[in-house]
């Protein structure tokens, strides 16, 4: 039994509570709490804080600091804002409420035609029951129906796992493994999962938790018969509104007086809207923005301005309703609406929207606000805007091919030059390159510090991935290889190694097709680095050797050096130390020839590290001390921490335990400041070894415990190795 579990059981029994009563108070599953008390599961800081609040204990103090830091991410609260204007869904809500009484996991499917209000009802009910799920609410727009390709379940799983606190580098590459990890994480948690606009049953099968403490809400135009038959999903099919309910919705949005004053016109509008809530909402927004227009005039306009397409087979052509709202927009907002239809990302920020329209931030924000007021756009979270899928189709159809091509070119330039600015903050432009000046109106951002850089990349991540693919598909060849290159540093830092590999494969194909040998060499090199992080060493060697050959033909010594460095570390991982040394030496020679000081420091550190593993510790010490002097001159914090870790290893082997411990403490502090938790854990583990040699048993236990906590959080196999030291 762990110290935490022992103290928790003592406090619970002192309070006279059963596990069931504690479970009801802290909102954790009784089985999970039992495992905690018996030392079969590690306790989280969230659980400790809840128990302290209920029992008056100080259990949080027993959580190792590393676990507490890794758990600072709050429980995900991802539900988009919901529309309070919901009518005639009481029967549906009652039926949905009834599904919660099951002793198995609830899967509620809300189906129906486009625009019938599936998402509105799903979000309304989700907000209604969210208090039941203290461990979080997850939401994903699956794009099952619409202009965008359906969102891949594997990508959704990756996002969910990160939101639940799994480090990016700990997330498996395969979808089945990600799904298993997702189910394991939710096994003892109370989490609500909302999957909006699903294509079919197979689209979401791997996204289903296995725990009865979770609830899944799914919306789809498909009936999802397979999910109902095989997974016990409860389906609720939404009907169109009748005229009475349609009038009720209009009255709710326009005011009862307005509808009563023009009762016949309101009835005709309800009939023309065919009972479709989306159409009714747009009709109401048109009235709200034109207070002087009688309802009867809108009836006549809708009747007279019929358009083709998007016809549901009733009396309503949705294009007509959409065109109403667009006709009432200012010219700038109408242009923004059309251009947004061809933006490939799931949502867009104000700065990128400004680039899309070739305008300034103030005007872009004004146009976006106007579109939100007209219910043509929704602000899904502060500063991020997205479409209903039918509106996206309509908007794209209204834009001319010529205007949208120029607009997308500005978006690509905005993203490329902003990403290049951010890459300088992350990696001192180690893999920098020259790009053509941005197009007029692209207005790239200058990211001036590390926190803002990380925030921007995180917010734009999915849109950036979509734009890389779109650039390749639409023939923007320069951007199709340069944008992946500018994103490589971020993708490496965040552990998005699959995205890194995918984008570099696009870059490689593009470079080979257009015959750009420099871009081809760069793509091979960055692919080698991505495959190294994915532990696919044969692919690493192949691409690194291809890069070296191309760089040699081009006379690019810096590129050769970087590629030799990737090979050196790969051979070190394979314990082929002699070949690792050979590539480190080649990299060092080339970096020095090119006067690349940071690369020189990296190669000296690599030589020292591998030399130490070959047993020549005095030679290794000299090499790493040279590397540290350069890192100090450059004030490169990551290199300083990396070299300190190497020096700690060497001093330990030389028997200088005090110096070894000091190097490790400095390395730990550096990695911690940079947020590099994996390397922090490795240094903590090594520090524990030194403290054990010093017979500082308490210190060693604390260091190993902290290291294991981080590695457990990362789900790294080294956790077992560290755990064995703790007994």
Secondary structure, 3 states (H helix, E strand, C coil): CCHHHHHHHHHHHHHCCCHHHHHHHHCCCHHHHHHHHCCCCCCCHHHHHHHHHHHCCCHHHHCCHHHHHHCCCCCCECCCCCCCCCCCCHHHHHHHHHHCCCCCCEEEEEECCCCCCHHHHHHHHHHHHHHHCCCCEEEEECCCCCCCCCCCHHHHHHHHHHHCCCCHHHCCCCHHHHHHHHHHHHCCCCCEEEEEEECCHHHHHHHCCCCCCCEEEEEECCCCHHHHHHHCCEEEECCCCCHHHHHHHHHHHHCHHHHHHCHHHHHHHHHHCCCCHHHHHHHHHHHHCCCCCCHHHHHHHHHHCCCCCCECCCCCEHHHHHHHHHHCCCHHHHHHHHHHCCCCCCCEEHHHHHHHHCCCHHHHHHHHHHHHHCCCCEEEECCEEECCHHHHHHHHHHCCHHHHHHHHHHHHHHHHHHHHHHHHHHHCCCCCCCCCCCCCCCCCCCCCCHHHHHHHHHHHHHHHHHHHHHHHHHCCHHHHHHHHHHHHHHHHHHCCHHHHHHHHHHHHHHHHHHCCHHHHHHHHHHHHHHHHHCCCHHHHHHHHHHHHHHHHHHCCHHHHHHHHHHHHHHHHHCCCHHHHHHHHHHHHHHHHHCCCHHHHHHHHHHHHHHHHHCCCHHHHHHHHHHHHHHHHHHCCHHHHHHHHHHHHHHHHHHCCHHHHHHHHHHHHHHHHHHCCHHHHHHHHHHHHHHHHHCCCHHHHHHHHHHHHHHHHHHCCCHHHHHHHHHC
